[in-house]
Every structure is written in structure tokens, then in C-alpha cells.
Amino acid sequence: MANVTLLVSSTCSACPSAKSLWKQMRVKHSFSYREIDISTPDGQELADRHSVRAVPASIINGRLTFVGVPTRQSIEKALAGRSG
């Protein structure tokens, strides 16, 4: 099962769309999901580790996969390639 972490910010205008999209994808695909605010210590540590410079940022199985709001197709492709 894939592990998805979405780095977000309360001041990000695109983050609500990314959150909604990932939550919709959970209906069709099985993966663990968590959201972390980039302003928290955990968020800063993840941002530093993955060189994240913008949010929303999607980290799948420990790898920065998307910056910005991904498309449904790109999410499905990423999950199919990494969920095994």
C-alpha cells in the first residue's frame, strides 16, 4: 500500500483543491494518507529533506512526486507504479 503525505499551508490557495483531490482518490484506491502543515516542525523537516519550495507538495512512499495540484491521471499512474 502506498503512503501519501501532502504538505500544505493555511495560506495556500491551491491546497484545498489538492486536499480534496487526494481525499476523492482514497475512495477508489487504497493508500495511507496524511496532511502536514509546512509551518510545523514535522512539515519543515519534510520540506528540508525533500527540498520542497512550494505547496501543495505530494510525497509518495518517501519521494517528492508532485508539486502543485496533480491531475487524477497522474495520481492514478503514480499509485499504480508504487502501490505494490
Phi, psi and omega per residue, in radians:
M1 nan 2.368 3.130
A2 -1.282 2.620 3.040
N3 -1.962 2.094 -3.098
V4 -2.005 2.240 3.027
T5 -2.095 2.255 3.111
L6 -1.929 2.034 3.052
L7 -1.495 2.228 -3.066
V8 -2.345 3.017 3.044
S9 -2.460 2.548 3.135
S10 -1.188 -0.309 3.141
T11 -1.725 0.068 -3.086
C12 -1.478 2.180 -3.128
S13 -1.375 -0.389 -3.141
A14 -1.582 -0.288 -3.063
C15 -1.058 -0.725 3.110
P16 -1.026 -0.645 3.103
S17 -1.150 -0.740 3.128
A18 -1.141 -0.753 3.105
K19 -1.022 -0.835 -3.125
S20 -1.070 -0.780 -3.127
L21 -1.091 -0.822 3.131
W22 -1.090 -0.688 3.122
K23 -1.148 -0.651 3.076
Q24 -1.140 -0.658 -3.119
M25 -1.173 -0.438 3.125
R26 -1.177 -0.390 3.109
V27 -1.175 -0.647 -3.064
K28 -1.657 -0.521 -3.047
H29 -2.133 2.584 3.107
S30 -1.684 2.029 3.062
F31 -2.782 2.682 3.060
S32 -1.427 2.562 -3.020
Y33 -2.469 2.378 2.993
R34 -2.562 2.644 3.082
E35 -1.970 2.388 3.110
I36 -2.296 2.257 3.080
D37 -1.311 2.297 -3.069
I38 -1.151 -0.305 -3.124
S39 -1.454 -0.130 3.118
T40 -1.488 2.833 3.080
P41 -0.990 -0.743 3.091
D42 -1.086 -0.727 3.126
G43 -1.126 -0.725 3.113
Q44 -1.128 -0.700 3.137
E45 -1.113 -0.786 3.104
L46 -1.116 -0.748 3.138
A47 -1.072 -0.749 3.121
D48 -1.146 -0.783 -3.099
R49 -1.084 -0.642 -3.069
H50 -1.826 0.153 -3.133
S51 0.945 0.735 3.129
V52 -1.334 2.232 3.140
R53 -2.043 -0.072 -3.133
A54 -2.672 2.662 3.070
V55 -2.127 2.727 0.015
P56 -1.253 2.537 3.101
A57 -2.243 2.213 -3.117
S58 -1.802 2.158 3.109
I59 -1.950 2.089 -3.135
I60 -1.986 2.145 -3.138
N61 0.873 0.787 3.055
G62 1.354 0.210 -3.112
R63 -2.230 2.225 3.084
L64 -1.081 2.056 -3.019
T65 -1.953 -0.689 -3.131
F66 -2.381 2.468 2.921
V67 -2.119 2.221 -3.018
G68 1.711 -2.973 -3.128
V69 -1.584 1.987 -3.130
P70 -1.296 2.861 3.036
T71 -1.463 2.792 3.072
R72 -1.025 -0.738 -3.120
Q73 -1.077 -0.748 -3.118
S74 -1.201 -0.600 3.076
I75 -1.142 -0.824 -3.130
E76 -1.052 -0.719 3.122
K77 -1.131 -0.759 -3.136
A78 -1.146 -0.722 3.137
L79 -1.193 -0.663 -3.136
A80 -1.151 -0.622 -3.108
G81 -1.415 -0.269 -3.021
R82 -2.180 -0.020 -3.013
S83 -1.498 -0.113 -3.082
G84 -1.400 nan nan
